[in-house]
Amino acid sequence: MSRSFVALSLAVSCLALGGCKKEDPKTPEYWQSSLEGAKRPDDKVRVIESLRTSGNVNEQFLPFLHARLSSERRPEVKAAVARTLGDLHHPTSLEPLTAALDPGASDVPAQQVNKAVVGALGRIGDERAVPSLVPLLRSKDNYTRIEAIQVLGALKAKPAVEPLIQLATDEAAEPFLNKKAIEALGQIGDPRAVPALMRTLTKERRGVSFYVESSFALFQLGAPAADALLPVLEGKDAELLTWAKAQGVNPASYPMKAAQVLGDLREKRAVPTLLKQLSFTHSDPQIQALVRMQAADALGRMRAQEAVKPLAGLVGEPDPTVRDAYVRALALLGSRDALPALEKAAGTGDWYSREIAVKGIALLGDAREQPVLAKLAAAEPARTAADCQETGEDGCQDAAALGKKRADQLQGYGAVLEAAQACSGNAGCWSQRLPKADAVLLQRAALELGRSGAADQGPTLAARLTERDTEARATVIQAVDWLADAPGAAKKLREASLPALKKQLEDEKGNSNFVRVNEDLRRLMVKLERA
């Protein structure tokens, strides 16, 4: 609302109310007069809201607002005053605001006052408010509870941990409340929450999964979560396995999800068990593949070189989704030792599986692989013709044209191999290619920079975190995460990139295209904030 509009609104209000005193609108007296002249609660709320948007509110208004909050009987006006105090977020407002809370409020107007007061206390951010906020976790109004949960999480309120654990696991509560409580436990970071979060990691209720919130909360907890997840990964947490069985949770889901979180934490103690999981077997092929894929992903992110050989033995997997997970892990590891297996895989499976293997060659090879690429491109028309004869897939109406198109796509990866030759061992060279790089070249450049430890290249690489291609963005996130471990890099990245990251996450909130990849972006942001 513009200031001119505010002034006009007040003028109209004053005429309707029989005239206002001619006082300075920059003083509390002016607004006190306006309130005294307002007879209806709606008019009083309009006066308070006009004050909020006038640009005149400052610390000299605090005594007036505190007195008004204490004396006001109309809940809607009281809520408006609380919101105004929240705008000032001054510590002296703590006492009058907490005095205005009514934990036992049962009617909607009183509950709305509670919500406004809790929001104001949250903006003040004073931990002395915690004792007054904890009882509101049992409020009859879910909106007030949500506000209290969020504020307690932001305040990292240790006294709220036990009530939040109860709320996170309360099956009578709305799933949204459970999720909010899980998120707050992650923010607070108290190890007491780990057992509950281990259960909510696989819990589903009314078709709602709590995995996203629980895995992120465990990541925020860090070392205590890793200590608890290691025996789960190894299948040695008997108590949790008993609970899972009683809940109807598939036992395989725990090692799979534990692998994901341990990979997020880059917990090296998990490597031996993760290597074993690459040969995990199960009667259900889908479960078997999922456990192996998660293990591969975690090993790749941890850059566990011991995984190169077993992963190279898996890239012949015909399913393109499964093969893609193994190829991506090998690309993260960055070893040329995987190239012979990738070359062999590039000649097997359907087109999608073949191209995935060729992409792996582009992400790991250099000019030495150009003849391999040419050979694969030359063989592609015949392979496409055979595919068309067998499956009659889309585009097979002109198999020759489709084969040529695919051969050209494979040849296109040669540009990445050329860049690898030109930039071998030169972080600055890779950095110069970032601004105009397409998705695949961007992935290769990001991986090379991430593994280089060249801290000075971090901000340039972080500028590509807005990449629209989600696979390329995921690779850039991982590379920036690696770079953040270099001495002094996290500080540079935080100063150069953190505000933009926060804005990006806010702008992309609710965008289904980026929901999954931005979970990794959130983890990166936590790491930079803590650095």
C-alpha positions in Angstrom: 0.0 0.0 0.0 1.5 3.4 -1.0 1.9 6.1 1.6 -0.5 8.4 -0.4 -3.1 5.7 -0.3 -2.6 5.3 3.4 -3.1 9.0 3.9 -6.2 9.0 1.8 -7.6 6.0 3.7 -7.1 7.8 7.0 -8.7 11.0 5.6 -11.8 9.1 4.6 -11.8 7.3 8.0 -11.5 10.6 9.8 -14.5 12.0 7.8 -16.5 8.9 8.5 -15.7 9.1 12.2 -16.5 12.8 12.6 -13.0 14.2 12.1 -9.5 13.5 13.5 -7.4 15.9 15.6 -4.8 17.8 13.6 -1.7 16.1 14.9 1.5 14.8 13.3 1.0 11.3 11.9 4.6 10.5 12.9 3.6 10.6 16.5 1.8 8.0 18.7 -0.6 10.7 19.8 -2.0 11.1 16.3 -2.8 7.4 16.0 -4.1 7.3 19.6 -6.6 10.0 18.6 -7.6 8.0 15.5 -8.2 4.9 17.5 -10.3 6.8 20.1 -12.4 8.2 17.3 -13.0 4.8 15.8 -16.2 3.2 17.2 -16.4 -0.1 15.4 -13.8 -2.9 15.7 -13.4 -3.0 11.9 -12.5 0.7 11.9 -10.0 0.2 14.7 -8.3 -2.6 12.8 -8.2 -0.3 9.7 -6.4 2.4 11.8 -3.8 -0.1 13.1 -3.2 -1.6 9.7 -2.8 1.9 8.2 -0.3 2.6 11.0 1.6 -0.5 10.0 1.9 0.5 6.4 2.4 4.2 7.0 6.2 4.0 7.4 5.9 5.9 10.6 6.2 3.1 13.1 9.3 3.2 15.2 10.5 2.6 18.8 8.7 5.7 20.2 5.4 3.9 19.4 6.2 0.9 21.7 4.7 2.3 25.0 1.5 3.2 23.1 1.3 -0.2 21.4 2.1 -2.2 24.6 -0.6 -0.3 26.5 -3.1 -0.9 23.7 -2.3 -4.6 23.6 -2.9 -4.9 27.3 -6.1 -2.9 27.4 -7.8 -3.9 24.1 -10.7 -6.3 24.5 -11.6 -6.9 20.9 -9.6 -9.9 19.6 -9.3 -8.7 16.1 -7.9 -5.3 17.2 -5.6 -7.1 19.7 -4.3 -9.3 16.8 -3.6 -6.2 14.7 -1.6 -4.6 17.5 0.4 -7.8 17.9 1.2 -7.8 14.2 2.4 -4.3 14.5 4.7 -5.1 17.4 6.0 -8.0 15.3 7.0 -5.5 12.7 9.1 -3.6 15.2 10.5 -6.9 16.7 11.8 -5.1 19.8 12.8 -7.2 22.9 10.8 -5.0 25.2 7.6 -6.3 23.5 8.3 -9.8 24.8 6.5 -9.4 28.1 3.3 -7.8 26.9 3.1 -10.2 24.0 3.5 -13.3 26.2 1.0 -11.9 28.6 -1.5 -11.7 25.7 -1.3 -15.4 25.0 -4.2 -17.7 26.0 -3.1 -21.4 25.7 -6.6 -22.6 26.5 -8.4 -20.5 23.9 -11.3 -22.3 22.5 -13.1 -19.7 20.3 -11.8 -18.7 16.9 -11.2 -14.9 17.7 -9.1 -15.7 20.7 -7.2 -18.3 18.7 -6.5 -15.8 16.0 -4.9 -13.5 18.7 -2.7 -16.4 19.8 -1.5 -16.9 16.2 -0.8 -13.3 15.7 1.1 -13.1 19.0 3.1 -16.2 18.3 4.1 -14.7 14.9 5.2 -11.5 16.5 7.3 -13.4 19.1 8.8 -15.3 16.2 9.9 -12.1 14.5 11.4 -10.9 17.8 13.4 -14.1 18.0 14.0 -14.1 21.8 14.5 -17.5 23.4 12.9 -16.2 26.6 9.6 -16.7 24.8 10.0 -20.4 24.7 8.3 -21.3 28.0 5.2 -19.4 26.9 5.2 -21.0 23.4 5.6 -24.7 24.3 2.1 -25.0 25.8 0.7 -23.8 22.5 1.8 -27.1 20.9 -1.3 -28.5 22.5 -3.6 -25.7 21.3 -7.0 -26.7 19.9 -6.3 -24.5 16.9 -4.0 -26.1 14.3 -3.0 -22.7 12.8 -1.7 -21.6 16.2 0.1 -25.0 16.6 1.8 -24.6 13.3 2.9 -21.1 14.1 4.3 -22.2 17.4 6.1 -25.2 15.9 7.8 -23.0 13.3 8.9 -20.4 15.9 10.2 -23.0 18.3 12.1 -24.6 15.5 13.6 -21.3 14.4 14.5 -20.6 18.1 16.2 -24.0 18.4 14.2 -24.5 21.5 15.5 -27.5 23.5 12.6 -27.5 26.0 10.3 -28.1 23.0 12.0 -31.3 21.9 10.0 -33.8 23.8 6.6 -32.2 23.0 7.6 -32.0 19.4 8.6 -35.7 19.3 5.2 -36.5 20.7 3.6 -34.4 18.0 5.8 -35.8 15.2 4.7 -39.3 16.0 1.1 -38.6 17.0 -1.1 -40.6 14.7 -4.2 -38.7 15.8 -2.7 -35.4 14.5 -3.0 -34.1 11.0 -0.1 -35.4 8.8 0.8 -31.7 8.0 1.3 -31.1 11.8 3.5 -34.3 12.0 5.6 -33.0 9.1 6.0 -29.5 10.7 7.1 -31.1 14.0 9.7 -33.2 12.2 11.0 -30.1 10.4 11.3 -28.3 13.8 13.2 -31.2 15.3 15.7 -31.0 12.5 16.2 -27.3 13.1 16.7 -27.7 16.8 19.2 -30.5 16.2 18.8 -32.3 19.5 20.0 -36.0 19.5 17.0 -37.0 21.5 14.9 -36.7 18.3 16.9 -39.4 16.4 14.9 -42.5 17.5 11.6 -40.9 16.5 13.1 -39.6 13.2 14.3 -43.1 12.4 10.8 -44.3 12.6 9.2 -41.5 10.7 11.8 -42.1 8.0 9.8 -45.0 6.6 6.4 -44.3 8.2 3.4 -43.7 5.9 -0.1 -42.7 7.1 -3.2 -41.9 5.1 -1.0 -42.3 2.0 1.4 -39.6 3.2 5.1 -40.3 3.4 7.3 -38.4 6.0 10.6 -39.5 4.3 11.5 -36.1 2.8 11.1 -34.2 6.1 12.7 -37.0 8.2 15.7 -37.5 6.0 16.4 -33.8 5.9 16.0 -33.5 9.7 18.5 -36.4 10.2 20.9 -34.7 7.8 20.6 -31.5 10.0 21.4 -33.6 13.1 24.6 -34.8 11.6 26.9 -37.1 13.6 24.2 -38.4 16.1 22.1 -39.4 13.1 25.0 -41.1 11.4 25.8 -43.1 14.6 22.2 -44.4 14.6 22.0 -45.0 10.9 25.1 -47.2 10.6 23.7 -50.2 12.5 20.5 -49.8 10.6 22.4 -49.9 7.3 24.1 -53.1 8.5 20.8 -54.6 9.7 21.9 -54.7 13.3 19.3 -52.5 14.9 17.1 -55.3 16.2 14.7 -52.9 18.0 14.0 -50.9 14.9 13.6 -54.0 12.7 11.1 -55.4 15.2 9.2 -52.1 15.1 9.3 -52.0 11.3 7.9 -55.6 11.1 5.0 -54.7 13.4 4.3 -51.6 11.3 4.3 -53.6 8.0 7.4 -51.8 6.8 9.5 -53.7 4.3 12.9 -54.4 6.0 14.7 -53.6 2.8 13.5 -50.0 3.0 15.7 -49.2 5.9 19.1 -50.0 4.4 18.0 -48.2 1.3 16.9 -45.0 3.0 19.8 -45.2 5.5 22.2 -45.3 2.5 20.6 -42.1 1.2 21.1 -40.2 4.4 24.6 -41.5 5.0 25.5 -40.5 1.5 24.1 -37.0 2.3 26.3 -36.9 5.3 29.2 -38.4 3.4 29.8 -40.8 6.3 32.9 -42.8 5.3 32.3 -45.4 7.9 29.4 -46.7 5.8 31.6 -47.5 2.8 32.2 -51.2 3.5 28.5 -51.9 4.0 27.5 -49.9 1.0 30.0 -51.9 -1.1 28.3 -55.1 0.1 24.9 -53.6 -0.9 26.0 -53.4 -4.5 25.5 -57.2 -4.6 22.3 -57.1 -2.5 19.8 -59.8 -3.6 16.0 -59.9 -3.1 13.2 -62.0 -4.4 11.6 -58.8 -5.7 13.8 -57.4 -8.6 12.6 -53.9 -8.0 13.6 -53.9 -4.4 16.9 -55.4 -5.2 17.6 -52.7 -7.8 16.5 -49.9 -5.5 18.9 -51.0 -2.7 21.8 -51.3 -5.1 21.0 -48.0 -6.8 20.9 -46.1 -3.4 24.2 -47.7 -2.4 25.8 -46.7 -5.7 24.6 -43.1 -5.3 26.0 -42.8 -1.8 29.3 -44.3 -2.8 29.5 -41.9 -5.7 28.8 -38.9 -3.6 31.4 -40.0 -1.1 33.9 -40.5 -4.0 34.7 -44.0 -2.6 37.2 -45.3 -5.2 36.8 -48.8 -3.9 33.4 -48.8 -5.7 34.7 -48.3 -9.2 35.3 -51.9 -10.0 32.0 -53.3 -8.6 30.1 -50.5 -10.3 31.8 -51.1 -13.6 30.6 -54.7 -13.3 27.0 -53.5 -13.0 26.7 -51.0 -15.9 25.7 -53.8 -18.3 22.3 -53.7 -16.5 19.7 -53.4 -19.4 17.1 -51.3 -17.5 18.0 -47.7 -18.5 16.9 -46.3 -15.1 19.1 -48.7 -13.2 22.0 -48.3 -15.6 21.7 -44.6 -15.3 22.2 -44.8 -11.5 25.4 -46.8 -11.9 26.8 -44.6 -14.7 26.1 -41.5 -12.7 27.9 -43.0 -9.7 30.9 -43.8 -11.8 30.9 -40.3 -13.3 31.0 -38.9 -9.7 33.9 -41.2 -8.9 35.8 -39.9 -11.9 38.0 -42.9 -12.7 39.0 -43.9 -16.2 39.1 -47.5 -15.1 35.4 -47.6 -15.8 35.7 -46.8 -19.5 36.2 -50.3 -20.9 32.9 -51.4 -19.1 31.1 -48.4 -20.4 32.3 -49.0 -23.9 31.0 -52.5 -23.8 27.7 -51.4 -22.3 27.3 -48.8 -25.0 26.7 -51.6 -27.5 24.0 -53.4 -25.5 20.4 -52.7 -24.5 17.9 -50.4 -26.0 18.7 -46.9 -27.3 18.2 -45.2 -24.0 20.5 -47.6 -22.2 23.1 -47.3 -25.0 23.0 -43.5 -24.9 23.4 -43.5 -21.1 26.6 -45.5 -21.4 27.9 -43.2 -24.1 27.2 -40.2 -21.9 29.3 -41.9 -19.2 32.2 -42.2 -21.6 31.8 -38.4 -22.3 31.8 -37.6 -18.6 35.0 -39.7 -17.9 37.0 -39.8 -21.2 39.0 -37.5 -23.3 40.3 -37.4 -26.9 41.5 -41.0 -26.5 37.9 -42.0 -26.6 37.0 -40.2 -29.9 37.6 -43.4 -31.9 35.3 -45.3 -29.6 32.7 -42.7 -30.0 33.0 -42.8 -33.8 32.8 -46.6 -33.8 29.6 -46.5 -31.7 28.0 -43.8 -33.9 28.8 -45.8 -37.0 27.1 -48.9 -35.5 24.0 -47.0 -34.3 22.0 -47.0 -37.6 22.1 -50.8 -37.7 21.3 -51.1 -34.0 18.3 -48.7 -34.4 17.1 -50.8 -37.4 17.2 -53.9 -35.2 15.4 -52.1 -32.4 12.7 -51.0 -34.8 12.3 -54.5 -36.2 11.9 -55.9 -32.7 9.8 -53.2 -30.9 8.4 -50.9 -33.5 9.0 -48.0 -31.2 8.1 -44.3 -32.0 10.0 -43.0 -35.0 10.4 -46.3 -36.6 8.3 -45.3 -39.6 11.6 -44.1 -41.0 14.2 -46.3 -39.3 17.0 -45.0 -41.4 16.3 -41.4 -40.5 16.0 -42.3 -36.8 19.2 -44.2 -36.9 21.1 -41.3 -38.4 19.6 -38.9 -35.9 20.8 -41.1 -33.0 24.2 -41.5 -34.6 24.5 -37.7 -34.7 23.5 -37.5 -31.1 26.3 -39.8 -30.1 28.8 -37.9 -32.2 27.7 -34.8 -30.4 29.2 -36.1 -27.2 32.6 -35.6 -28.9 32.5 -31.9 -28.0 32.8 -32.9 -24.3 35.7 -35.2 -25.0 37.4 -32.3 -26.9 36.9 -30.0 -23.9 38.3 -32.7 -21.6 41.5 -32.8 -23.7 41.8 -29.1 -23.9 41.2 -28.5 -20.1 43.0 -31.5 -18.7 44.0 -30.6 -15.1 43.2 -26.9 -15.6 40.4 -25.7 -13.4 40.5 -22.2 -14.9 39.9 -23.7 -18.3 36.9 -25.6 -17.1 35.5 -22.5 -15.3 35.7 -20.5 -18.5 33.4 -23.0 -20.2 30.7 -22.8 -17.6 28.7 -19.8 -18.8 27.8 -21.2 -22.2 28.0 -24.9 -21.5 25.1 -27.2 -22.5 23.7 -29.7 -19.9 26.3 -32.5 -20.5 29.3 -30.2 -20.9 28.1 -28.4 -17.7 28.1 -31.7 -15.9 31.6 -32.6 -17.0 32.9 -29.1 -16.1 31.2 -29.2 -12.7 32.6 -32.6 -11.9 36.1 -31.6 -12.8 35.9 -28.4 -10.8 34.3 -30.2 -7.8 37.1 -32.8 -7.7 39.8 -30.2 -8.3 39.5 -28.5 -4.9 40.0 -25.1 -6.6 38.2 -23.0 -4.0 38.5 -19.8 -6.0 36.3 -21.3 -8.7 33.4 -22.0 -6.3 31.4 -18.8 -6.9 31.6 -19.2 -10.7 30.4 -22.7 -10.4 27.6 -21.8 -8.0 26.3 -19.3 -10.5 25.1 -22.3 -12.5 22.9 -23.6 -9.7 19.9 -22.1 -11.4 20.4 -24.6 -14.3 17.0 -25.7 -15.6 18.1 -29.2 -16.6 17.6 -31.1 -13.3 20.3 -33.7 -13.8 22.8 -31.0 -14.6 21.7 -29.0 -11.6 22.1 -32.0 -9.3 25.6 -32.4 -10.6 26.5 -28.8 -10.0 25.1 -29.0 -6.5 27.2 -32.0 -5.8 30.3 -30.3 -7.2 29.8 -27.2 -5.2 29.3 -29.3 -2.1 32.7 -31.0 -2.7 34.3 -27.6 -3.3 32.9 -26.3 -0.1 35.3 -28.7 1.7 38.4 -27.0 0.4 40.1 -24.6 2.9 38.3 -21.2 2.8 35.9 -22.3 0.1 32.8 -22.5 2.2 33.2 -18.9 3.4 33.7 -17.6 -0.1 30.6 -19.5 -1.3 28.5 -18.4 1.6 29.3 -14.7 1.0 28.9 -14.9 -2.7 26.0 -17.3 -3.1 23.9 -17.8 0.0 21.5 -14.9 -0.5 20.9 -15.9 -4.1 20.3 -19.6 -3.0 17.7 -18.5 -0.4 15.9 -16.5 -3.0 16.0 -19.3 -5.5 14.5 -21.8 -3.1 11.8 -19.3 -2.2 11.1 -18.5 -5.9 11.0 -22.2 -6.9 8.9 -23.3 -3.9 6.0 -25.4 -5.3 7.6 -25.8 -8.7 7.2 -29.6 -9.3 10.1 -29.7 -11.7 12.6 -28.8 -9.0 11.1 -30.4 -5.9 13.5 -33.4 -5.8 16.7 -31.6 -6.9 16.1 -28.7 -4.6 16.2 -31.0 -1.6 19.9 -31.3 -2.4 20.1 -27.6 -2.8 18.6 -27.2 0.7 21.3 -29.5 2.1 24.0 -27.4 0.4 22.5 -24.3 1.9 22.6 -25.8 5.4 26.2 -26.7 4.9 27.1 -23.2 3.8 25.2 -21.6 6.7 27.1 -23.7 9.2 30.5 -23.1 7.7 
